[in-house]
Every structure is written in structure tokens, then in C-alpha cells.
């Protein structure tokens, strides 16, 4: 838990984090004699029976670890995979596509801007902007207060396509004819597929049909698809699509497997810090935790 003295009123604002939920409450001066660990712990034990094993952790890296976990759960930057798929293609054939279509290019140019990755300073997702080992270009957009990097399979170096796309939670499947089968792409990370398919109206104009598919356990997310779910290229389509993609990724965080990982991360942060281990793994980044030297 963490405690902060509020300037107005002289009360203590407390947050208790557990694997189940976070609880915010107030401690009043009458409950705490002094802002010392032993008095605060005693007050917490009164409020929350069964917490008699609380101990003081002086390692400042614990705060960093908890902040890092909160940032992971409040993402401001998103990476979405984009896979170009022709009719009846296998997974290997999908990822081997280099020739696309004008409709695919028009779609990408509608929702994002083509950017050079060399020296790129904004959000890069999993793309290499230093050595360009993943490719030289991609598509990016700053949408509202968020940053979105599209990791477009045909623009990625062949050997890196599947690992990069497989490491996204949400991926756009541009199905240029035929029907997409989600089981063709195997990934433990991928939870949401947004299928975009170009179609022609009676006058020969290109429109785009949108559908979604999710792994078991991902709750429903808005906005709901209209009927029919057919769009013209434009700002309204882009806003709808990004809203759907982002809400789909956020919904996947509530999938039982991901919730268990988040809870396990919180427990590991506390346990590893209490046991004095030198570092613990959080998401994809290792945060160093050093012991204090005895004097």
C-alpha cells in the first residue's frame, strides 16, 4: 500500500493494491498517531483484517515496479498488425505476400501516414528504427491523444513478419477475396482479428466491409458493427476502425489468461522485492532491483 498526506484537511490518502483489485480509502489523524510505518500498518490491519503479515519495504524500486505495471494497464501507444491475405491462403502464404493491391494501399493511406523508419523518434512498436532490420517504412498515426503504429506484414523483412505480427494483441486482416479463418494464424498473444474486405457496389465503387473475430474469453466491445458493416474510405471510417481496434485490445486485457498474468506480475513484484532478488521480469522489460548495502 501507499500513503500520502493531503495538504487540505491533514488526512492520509491510502491505496491498497491486491491481485484482486485496488482499494482507495482515507486514514484520519485520530486513527494514526504519527506517520510512521508501525502506526500506519496497525491502522491498515484494523481496516483490513487478515493483513497481519504486512512488512515495510524500503527499496525504492518497488514504487517504480508498481508504476510500470500501472502504465502497462493504461496504454497510450498501440501497435496493430496488418496482414494482407488472398483467397484460400495458408498462414505461411499470408506472411509471404509481397504483392498487394490498390485497394490495400488506399486503405492504409486512409487510416495512417506512410513514414520512413530511419531515425524515427515517435512510437515504433516492435519495429527497428536504428538498424532497419525489420524494414525501412511503415504506417503511423497520432489519433486523438494516442499513438498508433501499424506493423504491416508486406513491408516487414520476411523472416521478421510472423514474430512481429504474432506479438500484437490486435491485428487487421485485409482479406482480398475469399473468407478468413482465424485458426490459420497461430499465436498466444493475438486475441482480436479485425477483418477488412474490399467489395464493389452496383456502380463499381470500392467499399470496405468490416468484421471481427476474437479468442474465447474476450468480452464484447464497442462500437457495435452496423448492419450492413460496409464503409467508404474517410475520416468516419478511420475513427470507427481505430475505436474498434483500441477497444478490442483493451477488452482482451479482461480475458482470463491476461488477468492471471497481470495478477501474477503484481504478486511477483512484491515477492521479489521482499526477498531481495536482483531483478524481476515485468512484461517485456526487466527492471533492476538492487539491495541496499549494509553500513
GINOR-V695856 format. One record per pair of residues at least 12 apart in sequence whose ideal C-beta (glycine too) atoms are under 10 Angstrom apart, sorted by the first residue. I is the first residue (numbers start at 1). J is the second residue. D is the distance in whole Angstrom. If there is no record, write none. Layout:
i=I j=J d=D
i=I j=J d=D
This chain:
i=1 j=14 d=6
i=1 j=15 d=6
i=1 j=16 d=4
i=1 j=17 d=7
i=1 j=18 d=9
i=1 j=22 d=10
i=1 j=23 d=9
i=1 j=25 d=10
i=1 j=40 d=8
i=1 j=41 d=9
i=1 j=44 d=6
i=1 j=48 d=9
i=1 j=51 d=9
i=1 j=54 d=8
i=2 j=14 d=7
i=2 j=15 d=5
i=2 j=16 d=9
i=2 j=17 d=8
i=2 j=62 d=10
i=2 j=63 d=8
i=2 j=66 d=8
i=3 j=15 d=8
i=3 j=27 d=7
i=3 j=32 d=9
i=3 j=35 d=7
i=3 j=37 d=9
i=3 j=40 d=6
i=3 j=43 d=9
i=3 j=44 d=9
i=4 j=35 d=10
i=5 j=27 d=10
i=5 j=29 d=10
i=5 j=35 d=7
i=6 j=26 d=8
i=9 j=26 d=9
i=9 j=28 d=9
i=9 j=29 d=9
i=10 j=28 d=9
i=10 j=29 d=6
i=11 j=26 d=5
i=11 j=27 d=7
i=11 j=28 d=6
i=11 j=29 d=7
i=11 j=31 d=10
i=11 j=32 d=10
i=12 j=25 d=9
i=12 j=26 d=7
i=12 j=27 d=4
i=12 j=28 d=8
i=12 j=29 d=8
i=12 j=31 d=8
i=12 j=32 d=6
i=12 j=35 d=7
i=12 j=40 d=8
i=12 j=43 d=9
i=13 j=25 d=8
i=13 j=26 d=6
i=13 j=27 d=8
i=14 j=26 d=7
i=14 j=27 d=6
i=14 j=32 d=10
i=14 j=40 d=8
i=14 j=43 d=9
i=14 j=44 d=7
i=14 j=47 d=9
i=15 j=66 d=9
i=16 j=44 d=7
i=16 j=47 d=9
i=16 j=48 d=7
i=16 j=51 d=8
i=16 j=54 d=10
i=17 j=66 d=7
i=17 j=69 d=9
i=17 j=70 d=9
i=17 j=266 d=6
i=17 j=269 d=9
i=17 j=270 d=9
i=18 j=48 d=9
i=18 j=51 d=9
i=18 j=263 d=9
i=18 j=266 d=8
i=18 j=267 d=9
i=18 j=270 d=10
i=19 j=259 d=9
i=19 j=260 d=9
i=19 j=262 d=8
i=19 j=263 d=4
i=19 j=264 d=8
i=19 j=265 d=9
i=19 j=266 d=6
i=19 j=267 d=6
i=19 j=270 d=10
i=20 j=263 d=8
i=20 j=266 d=10
i=22 j=70 d=9
i=22 j=266 d=10
i=23 j=47 d=9
i=23 j=48 d=8
i=25 j=44 d=10
i=25 j=47 d=7
i=25 j=48 d=9
i=27 j=39 d=10
i=27 j=40 d=7
i=27 j=43 d=5
i=27 j=44 d=8
i=27 j=46 d=10
i=27 j=47 d=8
i=28 j=43 d=9
i=30 j=43 d=10
i=31 j=43 d=5
i=31 j=44 d=10
i=31 j=46 d=8
i=31 j=47 d=8
i=32 j=44 d=10
i=36 j=56 d=10
i=37 j=54 d=9
i=37 j=55 d=9
i=37 j=56 d=5
i=37 j=57 d=10
i=37 j=58 d=9
i=38 j=56 d=8
i=40 j=54 d=9
i=40 j=56 d=9
i=41 j=54 d=5
i=41 j=55 d=8
i=41 j=56 d=7
i=42 j=54 d=9
i=55 j=270 d=10
i=55 j=274 d=7
i=57 j=270 d=8
i=57 j=273 d=6
i=57 j=274 d=6
i=57 j=276 d=10
i=58 j=273 d=10
i=58 j=292 d=7
i=59 j=272 d=10
i=59 j=273 d=5
i=59 j=274 d=9
i=59 j=276 d=8
i=59 j=289 d=6
i=59 j=290 d=8
i=59 j=291 d=8
i=59 j=292 d=7
i=60 j=289 d=10
i=60 j=290 d=10
i=60 j=292 d=10
i=61 j=269 d=9
i=61 j=272 d=10
i=61 j=273 d=7
i=61 j=279 d=9
i=61 j=280 d=9
i=61 j=287 d=7
i=61 j=288 d=7
i=61 j=289 d=4
i=61 j=290 d=7
i=62 j=269 d=7
i=62 j=270 d=7
i=62 j=272 d=9
i=62 j=273 d=5
i=62 j=274 d=9
i=62 j=289 d=8
i=63 j=273 d=10
i=64 j=269 d=10
i=64 j=282 d=10
i=64 j=287 d=6
i=64 j=288 d=10
i=64 j=289 d=9
i=65 j=265 d=9
i=65 j=266 d=9
i=65 j=268 d=9
i=65 j=269 d=4
i=65 j=270 d=9
i=65 j=272 d=9
i=65 j=273 d=7
i=65 j=280 d=7
i=65 j=282 d=6
i=65 j=287 d=6
i=65 j=289 d=8
i=66 j=266 d=8
i=66 j=269 d=7
i=66 j=270 d=9
i=66 j=273 d=10
i=66 j=282 d=10
i=68 j=265 d=9
i=68 j=269 d=9
i=68 j=282 d=6
i=68 j=283 d=8
i=68 j=285 d=7
i=68 j=287 d=6
i=69 j=262 d=8
i=69 j=265 d=6
i=69 j=266 d=6
i=69 j=268 d=10
i=69 j=269 d=7
i=69 j=282 d=6
i=69 j=283 d=8
i=71 j=283 d=10
i=72 j=253 d=9
i=72 j=262 d=8
i=72 j=265 d=8
i=72 j=282 d=8
i=72 j=283 d=5
i=72 j=284 d=10
i=72 j=285 d=9
i=73 j=250 d=9
i=73 j=253 d=7
i=73 j=262 d=7
i=73 j=265 d=10
i=74 j=250 d=10
i=75 j=146 d=8
i=75 j=147 d=10
i=75 j=169 d=10
i=75 j=246 d=9
i=75 j=249 d=8
i=75 j=250 d=8
i=75 j=253 d=9
i=76 j=123 d=9
i=76 j=145 d=7
i=76 j=146 d=6
i=76 j=147 d=7
i=77 j=122 d=9
i=77 j=123 d=4
i=77 j=124 d=9
i=77 j=125 d=8
i=77 j=142 d=10
i=77 j=146 d=7
i=77 j=147 d=5
i=77 j=148 d=8
i=77 j=149 d=8
i=78 j=123 d=8
i=78 j=125 d=8
i=78 j=143 d=9
i=78 j=146 d=6
i=78 j=147 d=7
i=78 j=148 d=5
i=78 j=149 d=7
i=78 j=150 d=10
i=78 j=168 d=9
i=78 j=169 d=9
i=78 j=170 d=8
i=78 j=242 d=9
i=78 j=245 d=7
i=78 j=246 d=6
i=78 j=249 d=6
i=78 j=250 d=10
i=79 j=123 d=8
i=79 j=124 d=9
i=79 j=125 d=3
i=79 j=126 d=6
i=79 j=127 d=8
i=79 j=138 d=10
i=79 j=147 d=9
i=79 j=148 d=8
i=79 j=149 d=5
i=79 j=150 d=8
i=79 j=151 d=6
i=79 j=164 d=9
i=79 j=165 d=10
i=79 j=167 d=8
i=79 j=168 d=6
i=79 j=169 d=8
i=79 j=170 d=9
i=79 j=171 d=10
i=79 j=249 d=9
i=80 j=111 d=10
i=80 j=112 d=10
i=80 j=125 d=8
i=80 j=139 d=10
i=80 j=148 d=7
i=80 j=149 d=8
i=80 j=150 d=6
i=80 j=151 d=7
i=80 j=152 d=10
i=80 j=165 d=10
i=80 j=168 d=6
i=80 j=169 d=9
i=80 j=170 d=5
i=80 j=171 d=6
i=80 j=172 d=6
i=80 j=192 d=9
i=80 j=194 d=8
i=80 j=241 d=10
i=80 j=242 d=9
i=80 j=245 d=6
i=80 j=246 d=9
i=80 j=248 d=9
i=80 j=249 d=8
i=81 j=125 d=9
i=81 j=126 d=9
i=81 j=150 d=8
i=81 j=151 d=5
i=81 j=152 d=8
i=81 j=153 d=7
i=81 j=156 d=9
i=81 j=161 d=9
i=81 j=164 d=7
i=81 j=165 d=4
i=81 j=166 d=8
i=81 j=167 d=8
i=81 j=168 d=4
i=81 j=169 d=9
i=81 j=170 d=8
i=81 j=171 d=4
i=81 j=172 d=7
i=81 j=173 d=9
i=81 j=185 d=9
i=81 j=187 d=9
i=81 j=189 d=10
i=81 j=190 d=8
i=81 j=193 d=9
i=81 j=194 d=10
i=82 j=104 d=9
i=82 j=107 d=9
i=82 j=108 d=7
i=82 j=111 d=9
i=82 j=112 d=9
i=82 j=138 d=9
i=82 j=139 d=8
i=82 j=150 d=5
i=82 j=151 d=7
i=82 j=152 d=4
i=82 j=153 d=6
i=82 j=154 d=8
i=82 j=155 d=9
i=82 j=156 d=10
i=82 j=165 d=8
i=82 j=168 d=9
i=82 j=171 d=7
i=82 j=172 d=5
i=82 j=173 d=8
i=82 j=174 d=7
i=82 j=194 d=10
i=82 j=196 d=9
i=83 j=95 d=7
i=83 j=97 d=8
i=83 j=151 d=10
i=83 j=152 d=8
i=83 j=153 d=5
i=83 j=154 d=9
i=83 j=161 d=9
i=83 j=162 d=10
i=83 j=165 d=6
i=83 j=168 d=10
i=83 j=171 d=6
i=83 j=172 d=7
i=83 j=173 d=5
i=83 j=174 d=7
i=83 j=175 d=9
i=83 j=180 d=9
i=83 j=185 d=8
i=83 j=193 d=9
i=84 j=97 d=5
i=84 j=98 d=9
i=84 j=99 d=9
i=84 j=100 d=5
i=84 j=101 d=8
i=84 j=104 d=6
i=84 j=107 d=10
i=84 j=108 d=10
i=84 j=152 d=8
i=84 j=153 d=6
i=84 j=154 d=5
i=84 j=155 d=10
i=84 j=172 d=10
i=84 j=173 d=9
i=84 j=174 d=5
i=84 j=175 d=9
i=84 j=176 d=7
i=85 j=97 d=7
i=85 j=153 d=9
i=85 j=173 d=6
i=85 j=174 d=6
i=85 j=175 d=5
i=85 j=176 d=7
i=85 j=177 d=9
i=85 j=178 d=8
i=85 j=179 d=10
i=85 j=180 d=6
i=85 j=181 d=10
i=85 j=184 d=9
i=85 j=185 d=9
i=85 j=195 d=9
i=85 j=197 d=9
i=86 j=99 d=9
i=86 j=100 d=9
i=86 j=101 d=9
i=86 j=174 d=10
i=86 j=175 d=8
i=86 j=176 d=6
i=86 j=177 d=6
i=86 j=178 d=7
i=87 j=175 d=8
i=87 j=176 d=8
i=87 j=177 d=4
i=87 j=178 d=3
i=87 j=179 d=8
i=87 j=180 d=10
i=88 j=177 d=9
i=88 j=178 d=6
i=88 j=179 d=9
i=88 j=181 d=9
i=89 j=175 d=10
i=89 j=176 d=10
i=89 j=177 d=10
i=89 j=178 d=8
i=89 j=180 d=10
i=89 j=181 d=10
i=89 j=184 d=8
i=90 j=181 d=10
i=90 j=184 d=6
i=91 j=162 d=8
i=91 j=181 d=10
i=91 j=183 d=9
i=91 j=184 d=5
i=91 j=185 d=6
i=91 j=186 d=7
i=91 j=187 d=10
i=92 j=162 d=9
i=92 j=184 d=10
i=93 j=184 d=9
i=94 j=153 d=7
i=94 j=154 d=10
i=94 j=161 d=9
i=94 j=162 d=9
i=94 j=165 d=9
i=94 j=173 d=8
i=94 j=175 d=10
i=94 j=180 d=9
i=94 j=184 d=7
i=94 j=185 d=7
i=95 j=153 d=6
i=95 j=154 d=9
i=95 j=156 d=9
i=95 j=158 d=8
i=95 j=159 d=10
i=95 j=161 d=5
i=95 j=162 d=5
i=95 j=165 d=7
i=95 j=166 d=10
i=95 j=185 d=9
i=96 j=153 d=9
i=96 j=154 d=9
i=96 j=158 d=7
i=96 j=161 d=8
i=96 j=162 d=10
i=97 j=153 d=7
i=97 j=154 d=6
i=97 j=161 d=9
i=97 j=174 d=10
i=97 j=176 d=9
i=98 j=153 d=9
i=98 j=154 d=5
i=98 j=155 d=9
i=98 j=158 d=8
i=99 j=154 d=8
i=100 j=152 d=9
i=100 j=153 d=10
i=100 j=154 d=6
i=100 j=155 d=10
i=100 j=174 d=8
i=100 j=176 d=8
i=101 j=174 d=9
i=101 j=176 d=6
i=101 j=177 d=9
i=101 j=198 d=8
i=102 j=198 d=9
i=102 j=206 d=9
i=103 j=174 d=8
i=103 j=176 d=7
i=103 j=196 d=10
i=103 j=197 d=9
i=103 j=198 d=4
i=103 j=199 d=9
i=103 j=200 d=10
i=103 j=206 d=6
i=103 j=207 d=10
i=103 j=208 d=8
i=103 j=233 d=10
i=104 j=152 d=9
i=104 j=154 d=8
i=104 j=174 d=5
i=104 j=176 d=7
i=104 j=196 d=9
i=104 j=198 d=8
i=106 j=198 d=9
i=106 j=206 d=7
i=106 j=208 d=9
i=106 j=233 d=6
i=107 j=172 d=9
i=107 j=174 d=7
i=107 j=196 d=7
i=107 j=198 d=7
i=107 j=206 d=9
i=107 j=208 d=7
i=107 j=233 d=7
i=107 j=237 d=9
i=107 j=238 d=10
i=107 j=241 d=9
i=108 j=138 d=10
i=108 j=139 d=5
i=108 j=150 d=7
i=108 j=152 d=7
i=108 j=155 d=9
i=108 j=172 d=9
i=108 j=174 d=9
i=109 j=139 d=8
i=109 j=233 d=9
i=110 j=208 d=9
i=110 j=231 d=10
i=110 j=232 d=10
i=110 j=233 d=4
i=110 j=234 d=7
i=110 j=235 d=9
i=110 j=237 d=7
i=110 j=238 d=6
i=110 j=241 d=9
i=111 j=139 d=8
i=111 j=141 d=7
i=111 j=143 d=9
i=111 j=148 d=9
i=111 j=150 d=8
i=111 j=172 d=9
i=111 j=196 d=10
i=111 j=233 d=9
i=111 j=235 d=10
i=111 j=237 d=8
i=111 j=238 d=5
i=111 j=239 d=10
i=111 j=241 d=6
i=111 j=242 d=7
i=111 j=245 d=10
i=112 j=138 d=9
i=112 j=139 d=4
i=112 j=140 d=6
i=112 j=141 d=4
i=112 j=142 d=10
i=112 j=143 d=9
i=112 j=148 d=7
i=112 j=149 d=9
i=112 j=150 d=5
i=112 j=152 d=9
i=112 j=238 d=8
i=112 j=242 d=9
i=113 j=138 d=10
i=113 j=139 d=7
i=113 j=140 d=6
i=113 j=141 d=6
i=113 j=142 d=9
i=113 j=150 d=10
i=114 j=137 d=6
i=114 j=138 d=8
i=114 j=139 d=6
i=114 j=140 d=8
i=114 j=150 d=10
i=114 j=152 d=10
i=114 j=155 d=9
i=115 j=129 d=10
i=115 j=137 d=7
i=115 j=138 d=6
i=115 j=139 d=7
i=115 j=140 d=5
i=115 j=141 d=9
i=115 j=149 d=9
i=115 j=150 d=10
i=116 j=129 d=9
i=116 j=132 d=9
i=116 j=136 d=7
i=116 j=137 d=6
i=116 j=138 d=9
i=117 j=129 d=5
i=117 j=130 d=9
i=117 j=132 d=6
i=117 j=134 d=8
i=117 j=135 d=7
i=117 j=136 d=6
i=117 j=137 d=6
i=117 j=138 d=6
i=117 j=140 d=9
i=117 j=149 d=10
i=117 j=155 d=9
i=118 j=130 d=9
i=118 j=131 d=10
i=118 j=132 d=6
i=118 j=136 d=7
i=118 j=137 d=9
i=119 j=132 d=10
i=120 j=132 d=10
i=120 j=137 d=10
i=120 j=138 d=8
i=120 j=140 d=8
i=120 j=149 d=9
i=122 j=140 d=7
i=122 j=142 d=8
i=122 j=147 d=6
i=122 j=149 d=8
i=123 j=140 d=7
i=123 j=142 d=9
i=123 j=146 d=9
i=123 j=147 d=4
i=123 j=148 d=8
i=123 j=149 d=5
i=124 j=138 d=8
i=124 j=140 d=9
i=124 j=147 d=10
i=124 j=149 d=6
i=124 j=151 d=10
i=125 j=138 d=8
i=125 j=140 d=9
i=125 j=147 d=9
i=125 j=148 d=9
i=125 j=149 d=4
i=125 j=150 d=8
i=125 j=151 d=5
i=125 j=164 d=8
i=125 j=167 d=9
i=125 j=168 d=8
i=126 j=149 d=8
i=126 j=151 d=6
i=126 j=156 d=9
i=126 j=160 d=9
i=126 j=163 d=8
i=126 j=164 d=5
i=126 j=165 d=9
i=126 j=167 d=6
i=126 j=168 d=8
i=126 j=284 d=9
i=127 j=140 d=10
i=127 j=149 d=7
i=127 j=150 d=10
i=127 j=151 d=6
i=127 j=152 d=10
i=127 j=155 d=9
i=127 j=156 d=8
i=127 j=160 d=9
i=127 j=164 d=8
i=128 j=156 d=10
i=128 j=157 d=9
i=128 j=160 d=8
i=128 j=164 d=10
i=132 j=157 d=9
i=133 j=156 d=10
i=133 j=157 d=7
i=133 j=159 d=9
i=133 j=160 d=7
i=134 j=151 d=8
i=134 j=155 d=9
i=134 j=156 d=5
i=134 j=157 d=6
i=134 j=159 d=10
i=134 j=160 d=5
i=134 j=161 d=9
i=134 j=163 d=10
i=134 j=164 d=7
i=135 j=151 d=9
i=135 j=152 d=8
i=135 j=153 d=10
i=135 j=154 d=9
i=135 j=155 d=5
i=135 j=156 d=5
i=135 j=157 d=6
i=135 j=158 d=10
i=135 j=160 d=8
i=135 j=161 d=9
i=135 j=164 d=9
i=136 j=155 d=8
i=136 j=157 d=9
i=137 j=152 d=9
i=137 j=155 d=6
i=137 j=156 d=10
i=138 j=150 d=6
i=138 j=151 d=7
i=138 j=152 d=6
i=138 j=155 d=6
i=138 j=156 d=8
i=139 j=151 d=9
i=139 j=152 d=6
i=139 j=155 d=8
i=141 j=238 d=8
i=141 j=242 d=8
i=143 j=238 d=8
i=143 j=239 d=8
i=143 j=241 d=10
i=143 j=242 d=5
i=143 j=243 d=9
i=143 j=245 d=10
i=143 j=246 d=9
i=144 j=239 d=9
i=144 j=242 d=8
i=144 j=243 d=9
i=144 j=246 d=9
i=146 j=242 d=8
i=146 j=246 d=7
i=148 j=242 d=7
i=148 j=245 d=8
i=148 j=246 d=8
i=149 j=168 d=10
i=150 j=168 d=10
i=150 j=171 d=10
i=150 j=172 d=8
i=150 j=245 d=10
i=151 j=164 d=5
i=151 j=165 d=7
i=151 j=167 d=9
i=151 j=168 d=6
i=151 j=171 d=9
i=151 j=172 d=10
i=152 j=164 d=10
i=152 j=165 d=9
i=152 j=172 d=9
i=152 j=174 d=9
i=153 j=165 d=6
i=153 j=171 d=9
i=153 j=172 d=10
i=153 j=174 d=9
i=154 j=174 d=10
i=162 j=185 d=9
i=162 j=186 d=9
i=162 j=187 d=9
i=163 j=187 d=10
i=165 j=185 d=8
i=165 j=187 d=8
i=165 j=189 d=10
i=165 j=190 d=8
i=166 j=185 d=8
i=166 j=186 d=8
i=166 j=187 d=4
i=166 j=188 d=8
i=166 j=189 d=6
i=166 j=190 d=6
i=167 j=187 d=8
i=167 j=188 d=10
i=167 j=189 d=5
i=167 j=190 d=8
i=167 j=284 d=9
i=168 j=187 d=8
i=168 j=189 d=7
i=168 j=190 d=6
i=168 j=191 d=9
i=168 j=192 d=9
i=168 j=249 d=9
i=169 j=187 d=9
i=169 j=189 d=6
i=169 j=190 d=7
i=169 j=191 d=5
i=169 j=192 d=7
i=169 j=218 d=10
i=169 j=245 d=10
i=169 j=248 d=8
i=169 j=249 d=5
i=169 j=250 d=9
i=169 j=251 d=10
i=169 j=252 d=5
i=169 j=253 d=8
i=169 j=255 d=10
i=169 j=258 d=9
i=170 j=189 d=10
i=170 j=190 d=8
i=170 j=191 d=7
i=170 j=192 d=4
i=170 j=193 d=8
i=170 j=194 d=7
i=170 j=212 d=10
i=170 j=214 d=9
i=170 j=244 d=9
i=170 j=245 d=5
i=170 j=246 d=8
i=170 j=247 d=10
i=170 j=248 d=5
i=170 j=249 d=5
i=170 j=250 d=10
i=170 j=251 d=10
i=170 j=252 d=7
i=171 j=185 d=8
i=171 j=187 d=9
i=171 j=189 d=10
i=171 j=190 d=6
i=171 j=191 d=9
i=171 j=192 d=7
i=171 j=193 d=6
i=171 j=194 d=7
i=171 j=195 d=10
i=171 j=245 d=9
i=171 j=248 d=10
i=172 j=192 d=10
i=172 j=193 d=8
i=172 j=194 d=5
i=172 j=195 d=8
i=172 j=196 d=6
i=172 j=210 d=10
i=172 j=241 d=8
i=172 j=245 d=7
i=173 j=185 d=8
i=173 j=193 d=5
i=173 j=194 d=7
i=173 j=195 d=5
i=173 j=196 d=7
i=173 j=197 d=9
i=173 j=211 d=9
i=173 j=212 d=10
i=173 j=213 d=9
i=174 j=194 d=10
i=174 j=195 d=8
i=174 j=196 d=5
i=174 j=197 d=8
i=174 j=198 d=8
i=174 j=208 d=9
i=175 j=193 d=10
i=175 j=195 d=5
i=175 j=196 d=7
i=175 j=197 d=4
i=175 j=198 d=9
i=175 j=209 d=9
i=175 j=211 d=9
i=176 j=196 d=10
i=176 j=197 d=7
i=176 j=198 d=7
i=177 j=197 d=8
i=177 j=198 d=9
i=177 j=199 d=10
i=178 j=197 d=9
i=179 j=195 d=9
i=179 j=197 d=9
i=179 j=211 d=10
i=180 j=193 d=7
i=180 j=195 d=5
i=180 j=196 d=10
i=180 j=197 d=8
i=180 j=211 d=8
i=180 j=213 d=8
i=181 j=213 d=9
i=182 j=195 d=9
i=182 j=212 d=10
i=182 j=213 d=5
i=182 j=214 d=8
i=182 j=215 d=8
i=183 j=213 d=10
i=187 j=215 d=10
i=188 j=215 d=10
i=188 j=257 d=8
i=189 j=252 d=9
i=189 j=258 d=10
i=190 j=214 d=10
i=190 j=215 d=8
i=190 j=252 d=9
i=191 j=213 d=10
i=191 j=214 d=6
i=191 j=215 d=5
i=191 j=216 d=10
i=191 j=217 d=8
i=191 j=218 d=5
i=191 j=248 d=8
i=191 j=249 d=8
i=191 j=251 d=8
i=191 j=252 d=4
i=191 j=253 d=9
i=191 j=255 d=6
i=191 j=257 d=9
i=191 j=258 d=8
i=192 j=212 d=7
i=192 j=213 d=8
i=192 j=214 d=5
i=192 j=215 d=8
i=192 j=218 d=6
i=192 j=221 d=8
i=192 j=244 d=9
i=192 j=245 d=8
i=192 j=247 d=9
i=192 j=248 d=4
i=192 j=249 d=6
i=192 j=250 d=10
i=192 j=251 d=7
i=192 j=252 d=6
i=192 j=255 d=10
i=193 j=211 d=9
i=193 j=212 d=7
i=193 j=213 d=4
i=193 j=214 d=7
i=193 j=215 d=9
i=193 j=248 d=9
i=194 j=210 d=7
i=194 j=211 d=8
i=194 j=212 d=5
i=194 j=213 d=8
i=194 j=214 d=10
i=194 j=241 d=7
i=194 j=244 d=6
i=194 j=245 d=6
i=194 j=248 d=7
i=195 j=209 d=8
i=195 j=210 d=7
i=195 j=211 d=5
i=195 j=212 d=7
i=195 j=213 d=7
i=196 j=208 d=6
i=196 j=209 d=7
i=196 j=210 d=6
i=196 j=211 d=8
i=196 j=231 d=9
i=196 j=237 d=10
i=196 j=241 d=8
i=197 j=209 d=5
i=197 j=210 d=8
i=197 j=211 d=8
i=197 j=230 d=10
i=199 j=228 d=10
i=199 j=230 d=7
i=201 j=230 d=8
i=201 j=232 d=10
i=205 j=232 d=8
i=206 j=232 d=9
i=206 j=233 d=8
i=207 j=228 d=10
i=207 j=230 d=5
i=207 j=231 d=7
i=207 j=232 d=6
i=207 j=233 d=9
i=207 j=237 d=10
i=208 j=229 d=9
i=208 j=230 d=7
i=208 j=231 d=5
i=208 j=232 d=8
i=208 j=233 d=7
i=208 j=237 d=7
i=208 j=241 d=9
i=209 j=225 d=10
i=209 j=228 d=7
i=209 j=229 d=6
i=209 j=230 d=5
i=209 j=231 d=8
i=210 j=225 d=6
i=210 j=226 d=9
i=210 j=228 d=10
i=210 j=229 d=5
i=210 j=230 d=8
i=210 j=231 d=6
i=210 j=237 d=9
i=210 j=240 d=8
i=210 j=241 d=7
i=210 j=244 d=8
i=211 j=225 d=7
i=211 j=229 d=7
i=212 j=225 d=7
i=212 j=229 d=9
i=212 j=244 d=7
i=212 j=245 d=9
i=212 j=248 d=7
i=214 j=248 d=7
i=214 j=251 d=8
i=214 j=252 d=7
i=214 j=255 d=9
i=215 j=252 d=8
i=215 j=255 d=7
i=215 j=257 d=9
i=216 j=255 d=8
i=216 j=256 d=9
i=216 j=257 d=10
i=217 j=251 d=10
i=217 j=252 d=9
i=217 j=254 d=8
i=217 j=255 d=4
i=217 j=256 d=5
i=217 j=257 d=7
i=217 j=258 d=9
i=217 j=259 d=9
i=218 j=248 d=8
i=218 j=249 d=10
i=218 j=251 d=5
i=218 j=252 d=5
i=218 j=253 d=9
i=218 j=254 d=8
i=218 j=255 d=5
i=218 j=256 d=10
i=218 j=258 d=9
i=219 j=250 d=10
i=219 j=251 d=5
i=219 j=252 d=9
i=219 j=253 d=10
i=219 j=254 d=6
i=219 j=255 d=8
i=220 j=247 d=10
i=220 j=248 d=10
i=220 j=251 d=7
i=221 j=243 d=9
i=221 j=244 d=8
i=221 j=245 d=10
i=221 j=246 d=9
i=221 j=247 d=4
i=221 j=248 d=5
i=221 j=249 d=9
i=221 j=250 d=7
i=221 j=251 d=4
i=221 j=252 d=9
i=221 j=254 d=9
i=222 j=243 d=8
i=222 j=244 d=8
i=222 j=247 d=6
i=222 j=248 d=10
i=222 j=251 d=9
i=223 j=239 d=10
i=223 j=240 d=6
i=223 j=241 d=10
i=223 j=243 d=6
i=223 j=244 d=6
i=223 j=247 d=8
i=224 j=244 d=9
i=225 j=240 d=9
i=225 j=244 d=8
i=226 j=240 d=9
i=261 j=283 d=9
i=262 j=283 d=10
i=265 j=280 d=9
i=265 j=281 d=9
i=265 j=282 d=6
i=265 j=283 d=7
i=266 j=282 d=10
i=268 j=280 d=6
i=268 j=281 d=8
i=268 j=282 d=8
i=269 j=281 d=10
i=269 j=282 d=7
i=269 j=287 d=9
i=269 j=289 d=9
i=272 j=287 d=10
i=272 j=289 d=7
i=273 j=289 d=6
i=276 j=289 d=8
i=276 j=290 d=9
i=276 j=291 d=5
i=276 j=292 d=9
i=277 j=289 d=7
i=277 j=291 d=9
i=278 j=290 d=7
i=278 j=291 d=8
